[in-house]
Each structure stands twice: as C-alpha cells, then as structure tokens.
Amino acid sequence: MSEETKRIIVGDHMNDLLREGREHRLEHELRAAASARTAATGHGPARVRLGHWLIVVGSAVAGTTAEAPDRSPG
C-alpha cells in the first residue's frame, strides 16, 4: 500500500470520527434543551406522563380501595 493510499484512508477515518463527534455533541445539546424545557413546564418525560395517566385511568376503572364493594362473607 502506498503512502498516499494510507493518507487517504487515515484522512477518511479521521473525518468519520469528527462527524460522529459532532453528531454526539448535537444529540447531547438536544437532550439538554429538552430537559430544560421539561423542567420549565413542570412536566416529566412523555413516558412518565403516560405512566401517570395510566394510573389515573386504572384507578378510575377499578375504583379505589375505599370505593370497592365489601366482598366479605356475611
């Protein structure tokens, strides 16, 4: 393999690494911005909001312990 070929391969590899680094930094910045928005609005991530919603709906459908009918024999 010639020196020129090696330089081209190394150059391509370095460009790939730099591009990948930029992508990771951008992803990190986007997550930080989303986290800041979440903190400012007082809402958690969508997964947490969905979990809370499911708990409320499940409680409404099943009823709370206080609303549950007495099933003791008697």
C-alpha positions, 0 to 999 in steps of 0.5 A: 500500500502506498503512502498516499493510499494510507493518507487517504484512508487515515484522512477518511477515518479521521473525518468519520470520527469528527462527524460522529463527534459532532453528531454526539455533541448535537444529540447531547445539546438536544437532550439538554434543551429538552430537559430544560424545557421539561423542567420549565413546564413542570412536566416529566418525560412523555413516558412518565406522563403516560405512566401517570395517566395510566394510573389515573385511568386504572384507578378510575376503572377499578375504583379505589380501595375505599370505593370497592364493594365489601366482598366479605362473607356475611 
